[in-house]
Amino acid sequence: MSAAVLLALSMAACDAAPPDAAPRSPTPTASSTGWTAPPLQLPTVGPGDPCPVTEPRPWSDSDLASRVLGPGPLYPVADYFVDGALQLRDEDRQPDGTYPKKVRWIGSGYTGPVLVRAARIDAPGSATAVFSYTGEPRDDGHHAVLTTPESDLPGVTTVAGPGCYAYQVDGTTFSVTIVFRAVPAARS
């Protein structure tokens, strides 16, 4: 056999997957700092059970926010949750049926990678949270690297409709869950 034929056969053999190769599940992606996101572990809410909403707490810098949700160090600003709930207006509804809502985030005392994931916890339905000017989709959420200990991050939370939802916010030194409701906005 000529060298060209042997080379062509060996290249074809390298490109072909073995017949017994099974698809592999993706492994968590590590950031450039070597940090790997923990698994998503959100609570569930049974049919008819109340949504265990995270209570807002006061924020010390009233120029940024009056209240925030969660223990931090990365907090969604509670001021976007009227009466403790994300208000869904008919005019916010997208052609795919989802509702994108502005939700700003504040970081305090933390630098490093963060991953924010969101999900509906009382029924089927989608949810996402993204920062507007930093980060990228990664590990089924939105990943960013906070470079200053005090961060102000505009963002958007998108939900499938009224229901009970949760964020899981992860960094190298913390993993917190924040639960919120989405409700139809009162008509004026």
C-alpha positions as CSV (number, residue, x, y, z in Angstrom):
1,M,0.0,0.0,0.0
2,S,1.2,3.5,-0.8
3,A,2.0,5.9,2.0
4,A,-0.8,8.2,0.8
5,V,-3.4,5.5,1.1
6,L,-2.2,4.5,4.6
7,L,-2.3,8.2,5.7
8,A,-5.8,8.6,4.3
9,L,-7.0,5.4,6.1
10,S,-5.4,6.4,9.4
11,M,-7.0,9.9,9.3
12,A,-10.4,8.4,8.6
13,A,-10.0,6.1,11.5
14,C,-9.1,9.0,13.8
15,D,-12.2,11.0,12.7
16,A,-14.7,8.2,13.2
17,A,-16.2,7.6,16.6
18,P,-16.0,4.1,17.9
19,P,-19.3,2.3,17.4
20,D,-19.8,1.8,21.2
21,A,-19.0,5.4,22.1
22,A,-21.9,6.8,24.3
23,P,-22.6,10.5,24.5
24,R,-21.0,12.1,27.6
25,S,-22.7,14.5,29.9
26,P,-21.0,17.9,30.0
27,T,-18.9,18.5,33.0
28,P,-19.1,21.8,34.9
29,T,-17.1,24.5,33.3
30,A,-14.3,26.0,35.4
31,S,-13.7,29.7,35.2
32,S,-10.3,31.2,34.4
33,T,-9.7,31.2,38.2
34,G,-10.1,27.4,38.4
35,W,-13.5,27.7,40.2
36,T,-16.2,25.2,39.3
37,A,-19.9,26.1,39.9
38,P,-21.6,23.9,42.4
39,P,-24.7,21.9,41.3
40,L,-28.1,23.7,41.2
41,Q,-30.0,22.8,44.4
42,L,-33.2,24.8,44.7
43,P,-36.1,24.1,47.0
44,T,-39.4,22.8,45.6
45,V,-42.9,24.0,46.4
46,G,-45.8,21.6,46.2
47,P,-49.1,22.5,44.5
48,G,-51.1,24.8,46.7
49,D,-48.2,25.4,49.2
50,P,-47.2,29.0,49.9
51,C,-44.1,30.4,48.2
52,P,-41.3,30.7,50.8
53,V,-40.3,34.2,49.7
54,T,-37.0,35.6,51.0
55,E,-37.8,38.6,53.2
56,P,-36.3,41.9,52.1
57,R,-33.8,43.5,54.4
58,P,-32.7,47.2,54.6
59,W,-29.7,48.3,52.6
60,S,-27.2,50.8,54.2
61,D,-26.7,53.0,51.1
62,S,-30.1,54.5,50.2
63,D,-28.6,56.1,47.1
64,L,-28.2,52.5,45.6
65,A,-31.3,50.8,47.1
66,S,-33.6,50.8,50.1
67,R,-33.8,47.0,50.4
68,V,-32.1,43.9,49.1
69,L,-32.9,40.2,49.1
70,G,-30.7,37.4,50.6
71,P,-27.7,37.2,52.8
72,G,-25.2,38.3,50.1
73,P,-22.5,39.2,49.2
74,L,-24.4,39.5,45.9
75,Y,-28.0,40.8,46.3
76,P,-30.9,41.5,43.9
77,V,-32.3,44.9,44.8
78,A,-35.7,44.3,46.5
79,D,-37.0,47.6,45.3
80,Y,-37.9,45.9,42.0
81,F,-40.2,43.4,43.8
82,V,-43.3,45.5,44.6
83,D,-45.0,44.2,47.7
84,G,-42.4,41.4,47.7
85,A,-43.2,40.2,44.2
86,L,-42.0,40.8,40.6
87,Q,-44.9,42.5,38.9
88,L,-45.8,41.1,35.4
89,R,-47.5,43.5,33.2
90,D,-49.3,42.5,30.0
91,E,-47.1,44.9,28.0
92,D,-44.0,43.1,29.3
93,R,-45.1,39.8,27.8
94,Q,-42.8,38.7,24.9
95,P,-44.1,36.7,21.8
96,D,-42.7,33.5,23.4
97,G,-44.8,34.1,26.5
98,T,-42.0,35.1,28.9
99,Y,-41.8,38.3,30.9
100,P,-38.4,40.1,31.1
101,K,-38.1,42.4,34.1
102,K,-35.4,44.8,35.1
103,V,-33.7,43.7,38.4
104,R,-30.5,45.4,39.5
105,W,-27.9,43.5,41.6
106,I,-25.5,44.9,44.2
107,G,-22.3,43.3,45.3
108,S,-20.7,44.1,48.6
109,G,-17.3,42.9,49.9
110,Y,-16.6,40.2,47.3
111,T,-14.4,40.0,44.2
112,G,-14.2,36.9,42.0
113,P,-16.4,34.7,39.9
114,V,-20.2,34.6,40.4
115,L,-22.8,32.4,38.8
116,V,-26.5,33.4,39.0
117,R,-29.1,30.7,38.0
118,A,-32.9,31.0,38.2
119,A,-35.7,28.5,38.0
120,R,-39.4,28.1,38.7
121,I,-39.8,25.9,41.8
122,D,-43.6,25.4,42.0
123,A,-44.4,24.1,38.6
124,P,-42.9,23.7,35.1
125,G,-41.6,26.9,33.6
126,S,-38.4,28.7,32.7
127,A,-36.5,31.5,34.4
128,T,-33.2,33.3,33.7
129,A,-31.2,36.1,35.3
130,V,-28.5,38.0,33.4
131,F,-26.3,41.0,34.0
132,S,-26.6,43.7,31.3
133,Y,-23.0,44.8,30.7
134,T,-20.8,42.0,32.0
135,G,-20.5,38.2,32.0
136,E,-21.7,35.5,29.7
137,P,-24.0,32.4,29.7
138,R,-22.3,29.5,31.4
139,D,-23.3,26.4,33.5
140,D,-27.0,27.0,32.9
141,G,-26.8,30.5,34.3
142,H,-25.1,33.8,33.9
143,H,-21.4,33.9,34.9
144,A,-19.4,37.1,35.6
145,V,-16.2,38.0,37.4
146,L,-16.6,40.9,39.9
147,T,-13.4,42.9,39.9
148,T,-14.3,45.4,42.7
149,P,-15.6,44.6,46.1
150,E,-18.6,47.0,45.6
151,S,-20.5,46.3,42.4
152,D,-23.7,47.8,40.9
153,L,-24.9,45.4,38.2
154,P,-28.0,46.3,36.0
155,G,-29.7,43.1,34.9
156,V,-32.8,41.4,33.7
157,T,-34.7,38.5,35.2
158,T,-37.0,36.7,32.8
159,V,-39.8,34.4,34.0
160,A,-42.4,32.2,32.3
161,G,-45.3,33.7,34.1
162,P,-46.9,34.0,37.5
163,G,-45.4,31.6,40.1
164,C,-42.8,30.9,42.7
165,Y,-39.1,31.2,41.5
166,A,-35.6,31.1,43.0
167,Y,-32.2,32.3,42.3
168,Q,-29.1,30.3,43.2
169,V,-26.2,32.7,43.6
170,D,-22.7,31.1,43.8
171,G,-19.2,32.4,44.3
172,T,-16.0,30.9,45.5
173,T,-16.9,31.6,49.2
174,F,-20.7,31.3,49.2
175,S,-23.8,29.7,47.7
176,V,-27.2,31.3,48.5
177,T,-30.8,30.7,47.5
178,I,-33.2,33.6,47.1
179,V,-36.9,32.8,46.6
180,F,-39.4,35.3,45.0
181,R,-42.9,35.4,43.5
182,A,-44.0,36.7,40.2
183,V,-47.6,37.9,40.0
184,P,-49.8,39.7,37.5
185,A,-49.5,43.5,38.1
186,A,-52.6,45.2,39.5
187,R,-54.4,47.0,36.7
188,S,-54.7,50.7,37.3
